[in-house]
Structure formats: C-alpha cells, structure tokens
Amino acid sequence: MVKGSADDLEKLVMNELDRYAGMLPGSIEAAQKATGKQVVKILKNSAPGKNKKEYAKGWKSKTEKTRTGANTVIYNGKKPGLAHLLEFGHPIVSGGRTVGQARAFPHIEPAEKDAERIYEEELTKELENDT
C-alpha cells in the first residue's frame, strides 16, 4: 500500500458525503412539491358528492421552507370544514335533535396512502437525477 492512501480515501469519502448532503434538501423539497401536486389531483378526482365541483376544486398544496427544510401541506381552501365531515361522517341534527347519521366517504385516507408511495418514488427519482 502507498503511504497516505488512507488519508486520501478519507478525503474522497468525506467529499462525496458532503456533496450528497448538499443535494438532499433540494431533492426533498422537489419531491414534496411533486407529491403534493399528484395528491391534489387524486383528491380532486375522488371527491365525493353529487355537486362536488366546488369542494373538489378547493384542494391545494403548499410547500413552505422551514428552518429544518420544507413542509408540504395539502388542504381544501374552499370548504375546509367539509373535508372532515365527509371523511368520517357526522350526526344529522334537526330542531336540536339528532335524527340520523350521515355516512362517511373516505377519500383522504386513501390519498394519504398514495402520497407515501408517490413521495418515495419522487425522492428516489430526484436523488438519481442529482447523482
């Protein structure tokens, strides 16, 4: 072995780790944005109800930078309170009395499961593109 080769190897490994760490925040943010857009499309297509236009069109995603990276939030801007009622159902009240139970239309939880898969795919794609 050549003298100093361990030092050279250490420098090489550290340079690669630094390069990879520098790519990571941008890749994560790009994967989050792409995932948010795809999940919004899924939610718009799976929104329940006969007259779902306004509710379905209200789905949006927003990616904000934070101290530690970025956060992506998916929300309904037009009918924010309706999302919970549709997802889980709710009591039907008439004249102060509960007269029934509206059934649940789970559409957010399946989209959340899709989001996990999509995020993994997008992050892998971003990291492969950056290397």
NORCOR-V652606 format. One record per helix or strand of 2 or more residues. SS is the DSSP state (A for helix, B for strand). FROM is the first residue (numbers start at 1). TO is the last residue. If there is no record, write none. Layout:
BEGIN
((SS/FROM/TO) (SS/FROM/TO))
END
This chain:
BEGIN
((A/5/46) (A/53/57) (B/59/66) (B/69/76) (A/80/88) (B/90/94) (B/97/102) (A/108/130))
END
